[in-house]
């Protein structure tokens, strides 16, 4: 059987063509600070879920050993909630009637196979000037396979309407190649049209596309941008070579000849969902550059989330779970990147939780691994303030029935921003995280990678070179430290509000 036959779906060029239609709102929750999603009061660490949510119940877990021997609060969960707070935003084709994690013709739930977190443009460079009549071709690495896929695209940080021309998806010949496996390119549609317009501050989801998506595969997503985009919604630290074409629509090119420019960022693309008989939901990692994979091998898929996805796929109890990487380099729990000289550090974890975690497909659990930048970047937060922010994140996740695994912060002595005071705060925060009843399990990343002879430093074999970020071996050690007992038992995925009436 040919590759094209295995992939199924319409061959490229057979999708209907229609005038781009505007999106009516955000597909992934309101932007932080919008009328529907008030900005978080970082001074008081105000808690609370999405607008309209009921008061958050106390989380009843007690501490116990995890089923895999790692630290966990409880191996028994309360029943997943059957209803969730109303979602307070509009969205493209919007309806909240159908959960995005629900089951479809292929038998499994929509699950997140690949994801990244959108951030504002940098002060200069291509993210600031934008893209005009070129095709951006991006490589993404799947965590779980399926028989259908759909793309998530974002203009949440844009300043004008984003016109999406033709969009295609295919299999990459290799992890660093702009060439597609022959016969694999397929056109992505939006309500049946070959393109769409996403308003500033909005996000959208493509139509479900029959496509045989293997786990651990490299997909090519190509987007023709026929009009000036203005400042982009992007993800700056991809650890992945992506490509920019010569002028024109090259989304249907099988070869790489037209893709003469390279970038190490993703533009406008924030997720790939899949659905199949074996898909069972999603684990979302919310974090900073450690989660983003800084220090790992470029084009090597050596982030800890990649290693974790391989670990889940290898075990029958966790096979079928997708892993989404929602880390942003320089991100903080309490402060936005726009409060610094580097807006590309993104919205704070508190401000982006709804969009980057709660509105993802079939979320089964979240790993919170963040806080070091709050301690080491001015204006500095204390361990107590950072812990309060992490507790607020856990409360909001628990209000939606989502278990929370919290990661301890790894050593960083001899790195450029290390100080004795930041180290004191890190040790204090880690001690609190190891004993706090507010989280359902602890992933002790600190213990996994520190040097036994000098616990303030990363073990030499795990050091990515700057004494704070890790190499591939270090990130594998981090992945091995995540407990899986909380979501290994086959509970149904927690449904989330639908992003699209057409995606039941």
C-alpha positions as CSV (number, residue, x, y, z in Angstrom):
1,X,0.0,0.0,0.0
2,X,1.3,3.5,-0.9
3,X,2.1,6.1,1.7
4,X,-0.7,8.3,0.2
5,X,-3.2,5.4,0.7
6,X,-2.1,4.9,4.3
7,X,-2.6,8.6,5.1
8,X,-6.1,8.8,3.7
9,X,-7.9,12.1,3.2
10,X,-8.1,14.3,0.2
11,X,-5.0,14.7,-1.9
12,X,-3.4,18.2,-2.0
13,X,-5.2,20.4,-4.4
14,X,-8.7,18.7,-4.1
15,X,-9.8,20.8,-1.1
16,X,-12.5,23.3,-1.9
17,X,-11.4,26.9,-2.3
18,X,-13.4,29.7,-0.7
19,X,-13.0,33.2,0.4
20,X,-11.3,33.4,3.8
21,X,-13.8,33.8,6.5
22,X,-13.2,35.7,9.8
23,X,-12.9,33.9,13.1
24,X,-15.4,35.1,15.6
25,X,-13.2,34.8,18.7
26,X,-10.6,32.8,20.5
27,X,-10.4,29.1,20.1
28,X,-8.4,28.6,23.2
29,X,-9.7,30.9,25.8
30,X,-9.5,34.7,26.2
31,X,-6.3,36.6,26.2
32,X,-5.0,37.6,29.6
33,X,-6.3,41.0,30.5
34,X,-9.3,40.9,28.1
35,X,-12.7,41.8,29.4
36,X,-13.7,38.2,29.6
37,X,-10.4,37.2,31.3
38,X,-9.3,39.9,33.8
39,X,-5.6,40.3,34.3
40,X,-4.3,38.5,37.4
41,X,-3.5,40.7,40.3
42,X,0.1,39.6,40.7
43,X,0.6,41.7,43.8
44,X,-2.0,39.7,45.8
45,X,-1.7,36.4,43.9
46,X,-5.4,36.4,43.4
47,X,-6.8,33.0,42.7
48,X,-9.8,31.8,40.8
49,X,-10.7,30.0,37.6
50,X,-12.2,31.2,34.4
51,X,-14.9,33.9,34.7
52,X,-18.1,32.3,35.8
53,X,-16.5,29.5,37.7
54,X,-17.9,28.5,41.1
55,X,-15.8,28.9,44.2
56,X,-12.9,26.4,44.2
57,X,-13.4,23.4,46.5
58,X,-10.7,22.3,48.8
59,X,-8.7,19.5,47.3
60,X,-9.0,16.4,49.5
61,X,-5.9,14.5,48.6
62,X,-3.7,13.2,51.4
63,X,-0.1,12.3,51.0
64,X,0.8,8.7,50.0
65,X,3.4,6.9,47.9
66,X,2.8,6.8,44.2
67,X,2.3,3.5,42.4
68,X,5.6,3.8,40.7
69,X,7.5,4.6,43.9
70,X,7.8,8.3,43.4
71,X,6.3,10.9,45.6
72,X,2.6,11.2,45.2
73,X,-0.3,12.6,47.3
74,X,-2.8,9.9,46.5
75,X,-3.4,7.1,44.1
76,X,-7.2,7.5,44.4
77,X,-8.9,10.3,42.7
78,X,-12.4,11.8,43.2
79,X,-14.7,11.2,40.3
80,X,-14.0,13.4,37.4
81,X,-16.5,16.3,37.4
82,X,-19.3,15.9,34.9
83,X,-19.7,19.6,34.3
84,X,-17.3,22.5,34.0
85,X,-17.7,26.2,34.4
86,X,-19.0,28.1,31.4
87,X,-16.2,29.2,29.1
88,X,-16.4,33.0,28.9
89,X,-15.2,33.7,25.4
90,X,-16.2,33.4,21.8
91,X,-14.3,31.2,19.4
92,X,-14.2,30.4,15.7
93,X,-17.4,28.6,14.8
94,X,-17.9,28.8,18.6
95,X,-19.9,26.4,20.7
96,X,-19.3,25.0,24.1
97,X,-21.7,22.2,23.5
98,X,-19.2,19.6,22.5
99,X,-16.1,18.8,24.7
100,X,-12.9,18.9,22.8
101,X,-11.8,15.7,24.4
102,X,-14.9,13.8,23.3
103,X,-15.0,10.7,21.2
104,X,-15.6,10.6,17.5
105,X,-15.8,8.2,14.5
106,X,-12.3,6.9,15.1
107,X,-13.2,5.7,18.6
108,X,-10.7,7.7,20.7
109,X,-10.7,11.1,22.3
110,X,-9.1,14.2,20.9
111,X,-5.6,14.3,22.5
112,X,-2.8,16.9,22.2
113,X,0.0,15.3,20.3
114,X,2.2,18.4,19.9
115,X,1.9,21.9,21.3
116,X,3.8,25.1,22.1
117,X,3.0,28.3,24.0
118,X,2.4,31.5,22.0
119,X,4.2,34.7,23.0
120,X,4.4,38.3,21.9
121,X,6.9,39.5,19.3
122,X,10.5,40.4,20.3
123,X,11.5,44.1,20.2
124,X,13.2,43.5,16.8
125,X,13.7,40.9,14.1
126,X,11.3,38.9,12.0
127,X,8.8,38.4,14.8
128,X,8.4,42.2,15.1
129,X,8.5,43.1,11.4
130,X,6.3,40.2,10.4
131,X,5.9,38.0,7.3
132,X,4.5,39.1,3.9
133,X,3.5,36.8,1.0
134,X,5.8,34.0,2.1
135,X,5.2,30.5,3.3
136,X,6.5,29.4,6.6
137,X,7.2,25.6,6.9
138,X,7.5,24.2,10.4
139,X,8.5,20.8,11.8
140,X,6.7,19.5,14.8
141,X,7.3,16.2,16.6
142,X,4.3,14.1,17.6
143,X,3.9,12.5,21.0
144,X,0.9,10.2,20.3
145,X,-0.5,8.9,17.1
146,X,-4.0,8.8,15.6
147,X,-6.1,8.5,12.5
148,X,-7.2,12.1,12.3
149,X,-5.6,15.4,13.1
150,X,-6.5,19.1,13.5
151,X,-4.3,22.1,13.8
152,X,-4.5,25.0,16.3
153,X,-3.4,28.4,15.0
154,X,-3.1,31.6,17.0
155,X,-3.1,35.4,16.5
156,X,-3.5,36.0,20.2
157,X,-0.6,38.5,20.4
158,X,-1.3,40.0,17.0
159,X,-2.1,43.7,16.4
160,X,-4.2,43.2,13.2
161,X,-6.2,40.5,11.5
162,X,-4.1,37.5,10.4
163,X,-5.0,36.3,6.9
164,X,-4.1,32.6,6.5
165,X,-3.8,31.4,2.9
166,X,-3.4,27.8,2.0
167,X,-2.3,25.5,4.9
168,X,-0.9,22.0,4.4
169,X,0.4,19.2,6.6
170,X,2.6,16.3,5.6
171,X,5.4,14.0,6.9
172,X,8.9,15.4,7.0
173,X,11.7,13.4,5.4
174,X,13.7,14.0,8.5
175,X,13.7,16.1,11.7
176,X,15.6,18.9,10.1
177,X,14.4,18.7,6.5
178,X,11.9,21.0,4.7
179,X,11.2,18.3,2.2
180,X,8.0,16.2,2.5
181,X,7.7,12.5,2.2
182,X,6.3,12.0,-1.3
183,X,2.6,11.7,-1.4
184,X,1.9,12.9,2.1
185,X,1.0,16.5,1.8
186,X,-2.7,17.3,2.5
187,X,-4.6,20.5,2.5
188,X,-6.1,21.8,5.8
189,X,-9.5,23.5,5.6
190,X,-11.4,25.8,7.9
191,X,-15.2,25.2,7.7
192,X,-14.5,23.7,4.3
193,X,-12.6,26.8,3.1
194,X,-8.9,26.8,2.0
195,X,-8.0,29.7,4.3
196,X,-9.4,31.9,7.0
197,X,-8.9,35.2,8.8
198,X,-8.1,35.2,12.5
199,X,-8.8,38.5,14.3
200,X,-6.2,40.1,16.6
201,X,-6.4,38.4,19.9
202,X,-8.1,35.3,18.4
203,X,-7.2,31.7,17.8
204,X,-8.8,29.1,15.5
205,X,-8.9,25.3,14.9
206,X,-8.8,23.6,11.5
207,X,-11.2,21.0,10.3
208,X,-10.6,17.4,11.3
209,X,-8.4,15.8,8.6
210,X,-8.1,12.0,8.1
211,X,-4.4,11.5,8.4
212,X,-2.4,8.5,9.7
213,X,-0.2,10.2,12.4
214,X,2.4,8.0,13.9
215,X,3.6,8.6,17.4
216,X,7.1,10.1,17.5
217,X,6.9,11.3,13.9
218,X,8.0,14.7,12.4
219,X,5.2,16.5,10.6
220,X,5.6,19.5,8.2
221,X,3.0,22.3,8.7
222,X,3.2,24.9,5.9
223,X,1.3,28.2,6.1
224,X,1.1,30.7,3.3
225,X,0.7,34.2,4.6
226,X,-0.5,36.3,1.7
227,X,-0.7,39.6,3.4
228,X,1.6,41.4,5.9
229,X,1.1,39.9,9.3
230,X,2.5,42.7,11.4
231,X,4.1,41.6,14.7
232,X,3.7,37.8,15.0
233,X,2.4,35.4,17.5
234,X,5.3,33.1,17.8
235,X,7.3,30.8,20.0
236,X,10.9,31.9,19.9
237,X,12.9,29.0,21.4
238,X,11.9,26.0,19.2
239,X,15.2,24.0,19.4
240,X,14.1,23.1,15.9
241,X,15.1,24.3,12.4
242,X,12.1,25.8,10.5
243,X,11.9,27.3,7.1
244,X,10.8,30.5,5.3
245,X,10.2,30.4,1.6
246,X,10.8,32.8,-1.3
247,X,7.8,35.0,-2.1
248,X,4.5,33.2,-2.9
249,X,2.5,30.2,-1.9
250,X,4.8,27.2,-1.6
251,X,2.7,25.2,0.9
252,X,2.1,22.5,-1.7
253,X,5.8,22.1,-2.6
254,X,7.0,18.6,-1.9
255,X,10.6,19.7,-2.2
256,X,12.7,22.1,-0.2
257,X,14.1,24.3,-2.9
258,X,11.8,27.3,-2.3
259,X,12.6,27.3,1.4
260,X,15.7,29.3,1.4
261,X,15.4,30.9,4.8
262,X,15.7,29.3,8.2
263,X,14.4,30.2,11.6
264,X,14.5,28.5,15.0
265,X,11.0,29.6,16.0
266,X,7.5,28.5,15.4
267,X,5.0,31.1,14.0
268,X,1.2,31.1,14.6
269,X,1.0,27.3,15.0
270,X,0.3,26.3,18.6
271,X,-1.0,22.7,18.5
272,X,-1.7,19.5,16.7
273,X,-4.5,17.4,18.1
274,X,-5.0,13.8,17.1
275,X,-7.8,11.3,17.5
276,X,-7.7,7.5,17.1
277,X,-8.8,4.2,18.7
278,X,-5.9,4.4,21.1
279,X,-5.8,8.0,22.1
280,X,-6.5,8.5,25.8
281,X,-6.0,12.2,26.6
282,X,-3.2,14.6,27.3
283,X,-0.5,15.5,29.9
284,X,0.4,19.2,29.8
285,X,3.8,20.5,30.9
286,X,3.7,24.2,32.0
287,X,7.1,25.7,32.5
288,X,10.0,27.9,31.4
289,X,13.2,27.2,29.4
290,X,13.9,23.9,31.2
291,X,10.6,22.6,29.8
292,X,11.2,24.4,26.5
293,X,14.4,22.4,26.1
294,X,17.1,25.0,26.2
295,X,20.4,23.1,26.0
296,X,19.1,20.1,24.3
297,X,20.3,19.0,20.8
298,X,18.7,21.2,18.0
299,X,16.5,19.1,15.8
300,X,17.1,16.2,18.2
301,X,13.8,16.2,20.1
302,X,15.8,16.0,23.4
303,X,13.5,18.0,25.6
304,X,12.3,16.3,28.8
305,X,8.8,16.3,27.4
306,X,10.0,14.3,24.4
307,X,11.7,11.8,26.6
308,X,8.6,11.7,28.8
309,X,6.4,11.0,25.8
310,X,8.6,8.1,24.8
311,X,8.4,6.8,28.3
312,X,4.6,6.9,28.4
313,X,4.4,5.2,24.9
314,X,6.6,2.4,26.1
315,X,4.4,1.4,29.1
316,X,1.0,-0.3,28.5
317,X,-0.5,1.6,31.4
318,X,0.2,5.0,29.9
319,X,0.3,4.3,26.2
320,X,-2.0,6.5,24.2
321,X,-1.4,9.7,26.3
322,X,-0.2,12.8,24.5
323,X,2.3,15.2,26.0
324,X,2.1,19.0,25.3
325,X,5.1,21.2,25.9
326,X,3.9,24.6,27.1
327,X,7.2,25.9,28.3
328,X,8.5,29.4,27.4
329,X,12.1,30.4,27.8
330,X,12.4,33.1,30.5
331,X,8.8,32.6,31.6
332,X,7.7,33.4,35.2
333,X,4.9,32.3,37.5
334,X,4.1,35.9,38.6
335,X,5.2,38.4,35.9
336,X,4.7,38.8,32.2
337,X,7.5,39.2,29.8
338,X,6.1,42.5,28.7
339,X,7.2,43.8,32.0
340,X,10.8,43.3,31.0
341,X,12.9,44.1,27.9
342,X,12.0,40.7,26.5
343,X,8.3,40.4,25.8
344,X,8.9,37.0,24.1
345,X,9.2,35.5,27.6
346,X,5.4,35.4,27.4
347,X,2.5,35.9,29.6
348,X,3.0,34.7,33.2
349,X,2.0,31.1,34.1
350,X,-0.9,32.6,36.1
351,X,-2.1,34.6,33.1
352,X,-1.8,31.9,30.5
353,X,-3.2,28.9,32.4
354,X,-6.6,29.0,30.7
355,X,-5.3,29.2,27.2
356,X,-2.3,26.9,27.5
357,X,-3.6,24.2,29.7
358,X,-7.3,24.4,30.6
359,X,-8.5,24.7,27.0
360,X,-6.3,22.0,25.6
361,X,-7.9,18.7,24.5
362,X,-8.6,15.9,27.0
363,X,-6.3,17.1,29.8
364,X,-5.6,14.3,32.2
365,X,-2.8,15.9,34.3
366,X,-0.5,18.9,34.5
367,X,3.2,19.1,35.4
368,X,4.1,22.5,36.9
369,X,7.8,23.1,36.6
370,X,8.4,26.8,37.0
371,X,9.6,29.4,39.4
372,X,13.4,29.7,38.9
373,X,13.0,32.9,36.9
374,X,10.9,34.5,39.6
375,X,13.8,34.0,42.0
376,X,16.7,35.0,39.7
377,X,15.3,37.8,37.5
378,X,14.6,41.3,38.8
379,X,12.3,42.3,40.2
380,X,12.9,39.3,42.4
381,X,10.1,37.3,44.0
382,X,10.6,35.4,47.3
383,X,10.1,31.6,47.7
384,X,6.8,32.4,49.6
385,X,5.5,34.6,46.8
386,X,6.4,32.0,44.1
387,X,4.8,29.2,46.2
388,X,1.6,31.3,46.5
389,X,1.5,31.6,42.7
390,X,2.0,27.8,42.2
391,X,-0.7,27.1,44.7
392,X,-3.1,29.3,42.8
393,X,-2.3,27.4,39.6
394,X,-3.0,24.1,41.4
395,X,-6.3,25.4,42.8
396,X,-7.5,26.5,39.4
397,X,-6.5,23.1,37.9
398,X,-8.1,21.2,40.7
399,X,-11.4,23.2,40.2
400,X,-11.5,21.5,36.8
401,X,-10.7,18.1,38.2
402,X,-7.1,18.0,36.8
403,X,-4.3,16.5,39.0
404,X,-1.2,18.5,39.5
405,X,2.4,17.2,39.6
406,X,4.8,19.9,40.8
407,X,8.5,19.9,40.0
408,X,11.3,21.0,42.3
409,X,13.8,23.5,40.9
410,X,17.1,22.3,39.7
411,X,20.5,23.7,40.8
412,X,22.2,26.6,38.9
413,X,25.3,27.6,40.7
414,X,28.0,29.1,38.4
415,X,25.4,30.2,35.9
416,X,25.3,33.9,35.0
417,X,22.4,34.9,37.3
418,X,23.2,32.7,40.3
419,X,23.4,34.5,43.7
420,X,23.6,33.2,47.2
421,X,20.2,34.8,47.9
422,X,18.6,33.2,44.9
423,X,20.0,29.8,46.0
424,X,18.6,30.3,49.5
425,X,15.2,31.0,48.0
426,X,15.4,28.0,45.7
427,X,16.2,25.7,48.6
428,X,13.4,27.1,50.7
429,X,10.9,26.7,47.8
430,X,11.9,23.2,47.1
431,X,11.5,22.2,50.7
432,X,8.0,23.7,50.7
433,X,7.1,21.9,47.4
434,X,8.2,18.5,48.8
435,X,5.8,18.8,51.7
436,X,2.9,20.9,50.5
437,X,-0.5,19.3,50.5
438,X,-1.6,21.6,47.6
439,X,-0.1,19.3,44.9
440,X,-1.0,15.7,44.1
441,X,2.5,14.5,43.4
442,X,6.1,15.8,43.5
443,X,8.6,15.3,40.7
444,X,11.9,15.8,42.5
445,X,13.9,17.1,39.5
446,X,16.4,18.7,41.9
447,X,17.3,15.3,43.4
448,X,17.4,13.8,39.9
449,X,20.1,16.0,38.5
450,X,22.1,17.6,41.3
451,X,25.8,16.8,41.9
452,X,25.9,14.6,45.0
453,X,29.3,16.2,45.9
454,X,28.0,19.7,45.5
455,X,24.1,19.9,45.6
456,X,24.1,23.5,44.5
457,X,25.5,22.5,41.1
458,X,24.1,20.3,38.3
459,X,25.8,17.0,37.8
460,X,28.6,17.5,35.2
461,X,27.2,14.8,32.9
462,X,23.8,16.6,32.8
463,X,25.1,20.2,32.3
464,X,24.0,21.8,29.1
465,X,27.0,24.1,29.2
466,X,25.6,27.2,31.0
467,X,25.3,25.5,34.4
468,X,21.5,26.0,34.5
469,X,20.0,24.3,31.5
470,X,20.5,20.6,30.9
471,X,21.7,18.4,28.0
472,X,19.8,15.5,26.5
473,X,20.9,13.1,29.3
474,X,19.9,15.6,31.9
475,X,16.4,16.0,30.4
476,X,16.0,12.2,30.3
477,X,16.7,12.2,34.0
478,X,14.0,14.8,34.5
479,X,11.6,12.8,32.4
480,X,12.3,9.7,34.5
481,X,11.6,11.6,37.7
482,X,7.9,12.3,36.8
483,X,5.5,10.0,38.6
484,X,2.8,8.5,36.4
485,X,0.6,6.8,38.9
486,X,-1.9,9.7,38.8
487,X,-3.0,9.0,35.2
488,X,-1.9,5.5,34.5
489,X,-5.1,3.8,35.6
490,X,-7.2,4.6,32.5
491,X,-9.6,7.2,33.8
492,X,-11.5,9.1,31.2
493,X,-10.0,12.3,30.0
494,X,-11.3,15.5,31.5
495,X,-13.5,17.2,28.8
496,X,-12.8,20.8,28.0
497,X,-15.0,23.4,26.2
498,X,-15.1,22.8,22.4
499,X,-13.2,25.1,20.1
500,X,-15.4,24.3,17.2
501,X,-19.0,23.3,16.6
502,X,-17.7,21.0,13.8
503,X,-15.4,19.0,16.1
504,X,-17.6,16.8,18.3
